[in-house]
Amino acid sequence: MVSRRIIWLLSFLSFIVYAVAATEIGPALSEIRSEFMLNETMAGVLASLQSLAGILAILGGILSDFFGRARLVSFSLVLMGLGALAISSAPHIWILGIALFIFGSGMGFFEASVNAFISEVFQDKRGMAINLLHIGWNIGSTIGPLLAAYAILAYGAWRFGYLSIAPFIIVLSVIMWILARGFSHNRGEKSRDYRSIDLKMVLKILPLMLIPFLIVASQLGVTTWLPSILTDQGASIVEASLTVGLFWALSGVGRLVWAPFIDRLGYWRILVITGGCSTLLMLLTVLPLPTYIRMILWACSGLILGPAYPTTVAWITAIHPEIGGTLSGTLFAFATLGSFASAIIIGALFDVFGSVIAQLFFPLPILAVALLSYLMRGIGNF
């Protein structure tokens, strides 16, 4: 019998390396703009390709419910590893775009399968397990921007960050494949009968999908554009990268602190509290304050907002766990659309109105999260 602790630990490590590679795009984007001579709008479109591919999470979720969630975790890691290698060696802008899309496809498959996998294994403590799992994102997204900045400053090559993380992703994919074989034999995994799924129960929870759309629009907007915004306002590349790193690092602390209370307090209450408080902190960063004060405010907003996304995952997968992969994939697809939209919108605002106006975008989706969570509190009785 495969231990639940081993399953969680390997999923956690996979989350870390995935997040490292996914968040290198922020500091690397300025170098990519210079190398390929792109304006801010075109750079936003390029960065959005990584996110846009996440729409395939719906397919990944369906496949994970049909073929087994652990197997899809392994396959998704292979896609991300190959994508990272391709990014590190892309000689032309169109090849880089394809590589980012391949990597993003792996992201979508991974999010759909790993969340449903952990939700299935830890049915008794779903909210806690998923929140703790997503701390892996916080650790990786703290390392990712710093690794990218180090590669740029030490080697003058943004590609080195992607090249260095790819082998770790591929090794974990092999380990997860071995785990998948053992898990399927022990649990007797079998294909789900999709004829038994009533579309009405899927349509009933579609309004909840607006919440991950809004959360990720803000959070990955921060990852992608905050370094460029801060450097435009006078911060150094180290300060800008450190700000994003602290945002995600303290987001992980927030998930750790809130984890024991998620299932007790109720999912919608967590989203109302975290959404309202983090909105206020993000609005304060627009004021003409010293750089270190704004860094602290961004870090604190990450601390409070941390449990929002995994709590949404737990809420949605708990409603119909028998199709957890499909729901998790649909959730991530909506989140992907949020990331895609924010990358382009913020880039266009930056290009036309400047960094101060572009920065005002970040708190608006989070305020909407708090309001929508309260209005939808009756869905699923959580």
C-alpha angles and dihedrals in degrees: 000000000000110000117243088225092057091048091051094044094052091046089049093051090047089053090053097053091042090054093047091058095039095054099046089086093079100065091029093055095076090053091046090052091053096044095049096030097238129162121229094265094052090045088054091052091050093049090048091061089074089053097039092060087062087078084082087071087093089062090044091053093051091047091048091054090048105039101024132282097241091054091053090050088057094046092048091054090053090054092049093048093051090044092053091050091050092049091052092055104034109134097185135044094242092052089050089052092052091047091051089050092051091049090048091051088057089049091055095048091046096051092047096049104035095050092049090045094055092041088055096047096044102040093147094055102023098147094049095044094050093045091050090046091055091056082079087067090053093051093046094044089052091053096040100066091040092050090050092048091048091050090051096045099038101036104015088232124110089190093069092073092059093043093052096052099044097081092054091053093050094048091052090050090058092048092048090051090055089047090050091057092051093044094050092051094047097044097034094231115201137176118280119239105238092188087073094058113101111216089213091070090053093047090049093065098038091101088064089062089073088070098063088042090059098039094052093041087064101035099047089038085062091048094049104037111018093082091054092044093050094046089050087055093053105273120132122246089252093053092046093049091045090053092056090043092053091046091059096035093057090041085064091050088052091053091050093050095046097041098091091051103044097089093040101049097039130251099259093052091054090052094049093050097044094042096051097046097044091049090060093050093049091051090053091058089068091066118099095262131148114276094249091054091052089048089055092048092051091048091050092049088054090050093055098038094048101100095044101092100040089045088056089050091052092047095052099041091047092060094063109006092172089073096032094135093053092047093045090050092049090048092052091046089058089046088051091054088052092052092045093050095045094049091056097038094049091045091051092046090049092048096048106029105019136246099300094059091042090055091058089069095071101071097043099075091046092054088052089052092058092049095045093047090056093047092048097043093119096061110108093354092259 
